[in-house]
Amino acid sequence: MATSSPSDTRRGDRSPLLVALAVAAAVPGLALRFGGLHISPPVDALLFGVAIVGAAFLLSWAAEAAQVDISAGLAIALLALVAVLPEYAVDFVFTIQGGNAYEQYGPTCLPPGSADQSPCGLALANMTGANRILVGVGWALVVLLAAIRLRVGGADAGQSGGAGTSHRPGHATRVTLMRTDSVPLVFLLLATLYSLTLPLRESITLVDTVVLVGIFVLYSIRVSKAPAEDPDLIGPSAWVGRMDTGKRRTGYIGLFIVSAAIIVLCAEPFADSLVETGTELGISQFFLVQWLAPLASEAPELLVAGLYAWRLKTTDALATLVSSKVNQWSLLVGTLPVVFALAAGSFHGLPIDAVQREELLITAAQSLFAVALLVTLSITVWGALSLLVLFVAQFVLAAVLPEPLQEAELLLVSGIYLVAAVVLFIRQRHAVRDLVVDGLRTPYRDLTESK
């Protein structure tokens, strides 16, 4: 049975209200969808985006409650997968539009002479933006919030601030994962190393699907062998998790269905409204799709991770975000060529133009650097700050530099990520060997005994 703190129990009667508010957030967007209404592209995008955020919260609560009935490792994988379903839905919409454009116009995905952003490029823009936000903001957020919480809470010198968090005088606050977290990290490393080849291609093909989806399948099989544990739930997920078996399963399955329906109904008009907003306001469509769309789909996951970090449950928070990154960098990227092929009626892969090659390179490079920071199963405040500062610096430079210099800026930051990652791997080569052995071979029983 799910466990929860006394404060969670006292607040349990507010959980139905939170669920109702999440559903209510989707009502205006659903009204636009079913009524065929149109206010203006920015307002429409806002309302559909809010609906997706509400649905994402419902998904997150349902996935957390489902942990009561499945193994610990599989629960984290499921939670991470479900949490990024809104991202899948929006990305698939852009990929389908790109496939339709490819069928009509060929590899450019645009009519001759058009100056619009290629729909094929928008599919990859959404994916790369989501991945970089998850690592550059999400991973860093967990560590930095835990460090702030320790200082605000006045933890004693040398005292552990909670599961996976510690601070000693003269040393940076450190967040430590469990040995079982070697598994998602190794599979993330495998997916990242393979993805470093994508910028060298002209398209992402069904061959890439076989490799990347294969990595995800092997990862799912591996984590399914983890022993079951009682999850520590809070809020609506704890409310559902405390129910009797029948009601609990009905509850989280119902939340899954409702949230999935909202996402399916709102994903396409949200994507279309974003593109129209860019056209109407003179803002880059690429910018809106790469950064604004992922914020809507990733917001609940980042908020939940931040809440866990503030409660100093940093191991759970960071482990879930690592698993989410595995899902996005393997299953999401791997399924895009399938969706594209079905929409285009062709086995030709999803085209990659010059801009997208650079975006894929920096996204893969950031991923490699992030894994290198965690290769010892721990990360300090300085490591988290390096992720955040590099992310923010690249974002700001891309916004202020003239277009001719933006390519050089992407390549420069990518180079910093790659060089730093290689240095860390070399310095910690013994930890890399242990990580690979634990992630791929060590029985889960041995991993859990030493956690």
C-alpha positions in Angstrom: 0.0 0.0 0.0 1.2 3.5 -0.7 2.7 5.5 2.1 2.3 9.2 2.8 3.3 11.6 5.4 0.9 12.8 8.1 0.7 16.2 6.4 -0.3 14.5 3.2 -3.0 12.6 5.0 -4.3 15.8 6.6 -4.4 17.4 3.2 -6.0 14.4 1.5 -9.4 15.9 1.4 -8.1 18.6 -0.9 -7.0 16.1 -3.5 -10.4 15.7 -5.2 -10.4 19.5 -5.6 -7.0 19.5 -7.2 -8.1 16.8 -9.7 -11.3 18.8 -10.4 -9.1 21.9 -11.0 -6.9 20.0 -13.4 -9.9 18.9 -15.4 -11.4 22.4 -15.3 -8.2 23.8 -16.8 -9.0 21.7 -19.9 -12.6 22.9 -20.3 -11.9 26.2 -22.2 -9.6 24.3 -24.7 -12.1 21.5 -25.1 -14.9 24.1 -25.7 -12.9 25.6 -28.5 -12.2 22.2 -29.9 -15.8 20.9 -29.9 -17.4 24.2 -30.7 -15.1 24.9 -33.7 -14.4 28.3 -32.1 -11.5 30.6 -32.8 -10.6 33.6 -30.7 -7.1 34.5 -31.9 -4.0 32.4 -32.4 -2.2 33.5 -29.2 -5.3 33.1 -27.1 -6.1 29.8 -28.7 -2.6 28.5 -28.1 -2.8 29.6 -24.5 -6.1 27.8 -23.8 -5.0 24.6 -25.6 -1.7 24.8 -23.8 -3.4 25.1 -20.4 -5.6 22.1 -21.3 -2.5 20.1 -22.0 -0.9 21.2 -18.7 -4.0 20.1 -16.8 -4.0 16.8 -18.6 -0.3 16.3 -17.9 -1.0 16.7 -14.1 -3.7 14.1 -14.3 -1.3 11.8 -16.1 1.4 12.3 -13.5 -0.9 11.6 -10.6 -2.3 8.5 -12.3 1.2 7.1 -13.0 2.4 7.8 -9.4 -0.7 6.0 -8.0 0.0 3.0 -10.3 3.3 2.5 -8.6 1.4 0.7 -5.8 0.7 -2.2 -8.1 4.0 -2.7 -10.0 7.7 -3.1 -9.4 9.8 -0.2 -8.3 12.0 0.0 -11.4 9.1 -0.5 -13.8 7.1 2.1 -11.8 9.8 4.8 -12.4 10.0 3.8 -16.1 6.2 4.0 -16.4 6.0 7.3 -14.5 8.7 8.8 -16.8 7.0 7.4 -19.9 3.6 8.7 -19.0 4.9 12.1 -17.9 6.2 12.7 -21.4 3.1 11.5 -23.3 2.0 15.1 -23.9 5.4 15.7 -25.5 4.8 12.7 -27.7 1.4 13.9 -28.8 2.6 17.4 -29.8 5.7 16.0 -31.5 3.6 13.5 -33.5 1.3 16.2 -34.7 4.3 18.1 -36.2 5.7 14.9 -37.6 2.4 14.0 -39.3 2.2 17.5 -40.8 5.8 17.1 -42.0 5.0 13.7 -43.5 2.0 15.1 -45.3 4.1 18.0 -46.6 6.8 15.6 -47.8 4.2 13.6 -49.7 3.0 16.8 -51.4 6.2 18.8 -51.9 9.1 16.4 -51.6 12.2 16.6 -49.3 11.9 20.3 -48.7 8.4 19.8 -47.2 7.5 23.2 -48.6 6.1 24.6 -51.9 8.6 26.2 -54.2 9.6 29.7 -53.1 8.0 29.4 -49.7 9.8 31.2 -46.8 7.8 29.4 -44.1 9.4 27.1 -41.6 9.5 23.5 -42.8 7.0 21.3 -40.9 9.7 18.6 -40.9 12.0 20.9 -39.1 9.3 21.8 -36.5 9.0 18.1 -35.5 12.7 18.0 -34.6 12.6 21.5 -33.1 10.0 20.4 -30.5 11.9 17.2 -29.7 15.3 18.9 -29.2 13.8 21.7 -27.1 12.0 19.3 -24.8 15.2 17.3 -24.3 17.3 20.3 -23.5 14.8 21.8 -21.1 14.5 18.4 -19.3 18.2 18.2 -18.6 19.3 21.9 -18.5 16.4 23.0 -16.3 15.0 19.8 -14.7 18.1 18.0 -13.6 19.6 21.2 -12.4 16.4 22.2 -10.6 16.4 19.1 -8.4 19.9 19.7 -7.1 19.7 23.4 -6.6 16.3 23.3 -4.8 17.6 20.6 -2.5 20.7 22.8 -1.7 18.5 25.8 -1.0 16.2 23.7 1.1 19.1 22.5 3.2 20.3 26.0 3.9 16.8 27.4 4.5 16.0 24.4 6.8 19.2 24.9 8.7 20.4 21.3 8.5 23.2 20.5 10.9 26.8 20.4 9.5 27.5 17.1 7.9 23.9 16.0 8.3 22.0 14.3 5.5 19.2 16.4 4.4 17.1 13.5 3.2 17.2 10.5 0.9 20.1 11.1 -1.5 21.0 14.6 -0.3 23.9 15.7 1.9 25.9 18.8 2.8 29.1 19.1 4.7 31.0 22.3 5.6 33.5 23.2 3.0 31.9 20.9 0.4 29.2 21.5 -2.2 25.7 20.0 -1.5 25.6 16.7 -3.3 22.6 14.6 -4.6 23.3 10.9 -4.8 21.4 8.3 -6.7 21.0 4.7 -5.7 23.0 1.9 -7.3 19.8 0.7 -9.1 19.9 4.0 -11.0 22.9 2.7 -12.9 20.4 1.0 -15.2 18.7 4.1 -16.7 22.0 5.9 -16.8 23.6 3.2 -18.9 20.8 3.0 -21.3 20.7 6.8 -21.6 24.5 6.6 -22.4 23.8 4.0 -25.1 21.0 6.1 -26.7 23.2 9.2 -26.5 26.2 7.6 -28.1 24.1 6.4 -31.0 22.3 9.8 -31.3 25.7 11.5 -31.8 25.6 9.9 -35.2 22.3 11.6 -36.2 23.8 15.0 -37.0 25.9 13.2 -39.7 22.8 12.0 -41.5 20.4 13.6 -44.0 17.4 11.9 -42.4 16.3 9.9 -39.3 15.3 6.5 -40.8 13.5 3.3 -39.8 17.0 1.8 -39.1 17.3 4.4 -36.4 13.9 3.3 -35.1 15.1 -0.3 -34.8 18.1 0.7 -32.8 16.6 3.4 -30.5 13.3 1.6 -29.8 15.4 -1.6 -29.3 17.3 0.3 -26.6 14.1 1.3 -24.9 12.7 -2.2 -25.0 15.8 -3.7 -23.5 15.7 -0.9 -20.8 12.1 -1.7 -20.0 12.9 -5.4 -19.7 15.8 -4.7 -17.4 13.9 -2.4 -15.0 10.9 -4.7 -14.9 13.1 -7.1 -12.8 13.4 -4.6 -9.9 11.6 -5.7 -6.7 8.4 -4.1 -5.6 8.5 -1.3 -3.0 5.9 0.8 -1.3 6.0 4.2 -3.0 6.0 7.4 -1.0 3.1 9.3 -2.6 1.8 12.8 -2.0 -1.3 14.8 -3.0 -3.8 13.3 -5.4 -1.6 10.3 -6.2 -1.6 9.4 -2.5 -5.3 9.9 -2.3 -5.8 7.4 -5.1 -3.1 5.1 -3.9 -4.7 4.7 -0.4 -8.0 3.4 -1.9 -9.0 -0.2 -1.9 -7.5 -2.2 -4.8 -10.5 -2.1 -7.1 -11.2 1.6 -6.5 -7.5 2.5 -6.8 -7.1 0.8 -10.2 -10.4 2.2 -11.4 -9.2 5.6 -10.2 -5.9 5.8 -12.0 -7.1 4.1 -15.1 -9.9 6.7 -15.2 -7.3 9.5 -14.9 -5.3 7.9 -17.7 -8.3 7.8 -20.0 -9.5 11.3 -19.3 -6.0 12.9 -19.6 -5.2 10.9 -22.8 -8.5 12.1 -24.3 -7.8 15.7 -23.5 -4.3 15.5 -24.9 -5.4 13.8 -28.2 -8.1 16.4 -28.7 -6.0 19.5 -27.9 -2.5 18.5 -29.3 -3.2 19.3 -32.9 -5.0 22.7 -32.4 -2.3 23.7 -29.9 0.4 23.0 -32.5 -1.5 24.8 -35.2 -2.2 27.8 -33.0 1.5 28.1 -32.1 2.5 28.2 -35.8 -0.3 30.8 -36.5 0.9 32.8 -33.5 4.4 33.0 -34.9 3.0 34.2 -38.3 0.6 36.8 -36.8 3.1 38.3 -34.3 6.2 38.0 -36.4 7.8 35.6 -33.9 9.9 32.7 -35.2 7.7 29.6 -35.5 10.8 27.6 -34.8 11.4 29.4 -31.5 7.8 29.0 -30.3 7.7 25.3 -31.2 11.1 24.5 -29.8 10.7 26.3 -26.4 7.1 27.2 -25.7 5.4 23.9 -26.7 7.8 21.8 -24.5 7.1 24.1 -21.5 3.4 23.2 -21.7 4.1 19.5 -21.8 7.1 19.4 -19.4 5.7 21.8 -16.8 3.9 19.3 -14.6 6.9 16.9 -14.6 9.3 19.7 -13.6 6.9 20.9 -10.9 6.5 17.5 -9.4 10.3 16.9 -9.5 10.8 20.3 -7.8 8.3 19.5 -5.1 10.0 16.2 -4.3 13.4 18.0 -4.3 12.1 20.6 -1.9 10.9 17.8 0.4 14.5 16.4 0.0 13.3 13.3 -1.8 16.0 14.1 -4.4 16.8 10.5 -5.4 13.2 9.8 -6.5 13.0 13.2 -8.3 16.3 12.9 -10.2 15.8 9.2 -11.0 12.4 10.0 -12.6 13.9 12.8 -14.7 16.7 10.5 -15.8 14.2 7.9 -16.9 12.2 10.6 -18.7 15.3 11.5 -20.6 15.8 7.8 -21.6 12.3 7.7 -22.9 12.6 10.9 -24.9 16.0 10.1 -26.3 15.2 6.5 -27.3 11.5 5.9 -27.8 10.4 9.4 -28.8 13.2 9.9 -31.3 12.9 6.3 -32.5 9.2 6.5 -33.2 9.3 9.7 -35.2 10.4 8.0 -38.4 7.5 5.5 -38.1 5.0 8.3 -37.7 6.6 10.2 -40.6 6.6 7.2 -42.9 2.9 6.5 -42.3 2.0 10.2 -43.0 4.3 10.5 -46.0 3.4 7.1 -47.5 7.1 6.6 -48.0 10.0 4.7 -46.3 12.1 7.8 -46.7 13.3 9.0 -43.3 12.4 12.3 -41.5 14.6 14.9 -43.3 17.3 16.7 -41.4 18.3 20.1 -42.7 21.5 22.0 -41.7 19.8 23.8 -38.8 18.4 20.6 -37.4 21.8 18.9 -37.6 23.2 21.5 -35.3 20.2 21.3 -32.9 20.6 17.5 -32.8 24.3 17.9 -32.2 24.0 20.2 -29.2 21.1 18.1 -27.7 23.2 14.9 -27.9 26.3 16.7 -26.6 24.3 18.1 -23.6 23.0 14.6 -22.9 26.6 13.1 -23.0 27.8 15.8 -20.6 24.8 15.2 -18.2 25.6 11.4 -18.1 29.3 12.2 -17.4 28.3 14.4 -14.5 26.3 11.5 -13.0 28.7 8.6 -13.8 29.6 8.3 -10.1 25.8 8.2 -9.3 26.1 11.7 -7.7 26.1 15.3 -8.7 27.1 18.4 -6.9 25.6 21.9 -6.9 28.5 22.9 -9.2 27.6 20.2 -11.7 24.0 21.3 -11.6 25.0 24.9 -12.1 27.1 24.0 -15.1 24.1 22.3 -16.7 21.9 25.3 -16.0 24.5 28.0 -17.0 25.3 26.3 -20.3 21.7 25.9 -21.1 20.8 29.5 -20.3 23.9 30.9 -22.0 23.1 29.0 -25.3 19.5 30.1 -25.1 20.4 33.8 -24.6 23.1 33.8 -27.2 20.8 32.3 -29.8 18.3 35.0 -29.1 20.7 38.0 -29.3 23.3 37.0 -31.8 22.7 37.8 -35.5 21.7 34.8 -37.6 25.2 34.4 -39.3 26.8 33.8 -35.8 24.1 31.5 -34.5 25.6 28.4 -36.2 29.1 29.2 -34.7 27.5 29.6 -31.3 25.7 26.2 -31.4 28.9 24.5 -32.5 30.9 26.3 -29.8 28.6 25.3 -27.0 28.3 21.7 -28.4 32.1 21.6 -28.3 32.2 22.7 -24.7 29.7 20.0 -23.8 31.7 17.3 -25.6 35.1 18.2 -24.4 33.9 18.5 -20.8 32.2 15.1 -21.1 35.3 13.4 -22.5 37.4 14.9 -19.7 35.0 13.6 -17.0 34.8 10.2 -18.5 38.6 9.9 -18.6 39.0 11.1 -15.1 36.3 8.8 -13.8 37.0 5.8 -16.1 36.8 3.3 -13.3 33.4 4.6 -12.3 32.3 4.3 -16.0 33.3 0.6 -15.9 31.4 0.0 -12.7 28.3 1.9 -14.1 28.2 -0.2 -17.3 28.6 -3.5 -15.4 25.9 -2.6 -12.8 23.6 -1.2 -15.5 23.7 -4.1 -17.8 24.8 -7.2 -15.9 24.6 -7.0 -12.1 21.4 -8.7 -10.8 18.9 -6.3 -9.4 19.0 -8.3 -6.1 22.6 -7.3 -5.7 21.9 -3.7 -6.7 19.2 -3.3 -4.1 21.1 -4.9 -1.3 23.8 -2.3 -1.6 21.7 0.8 -2.2 
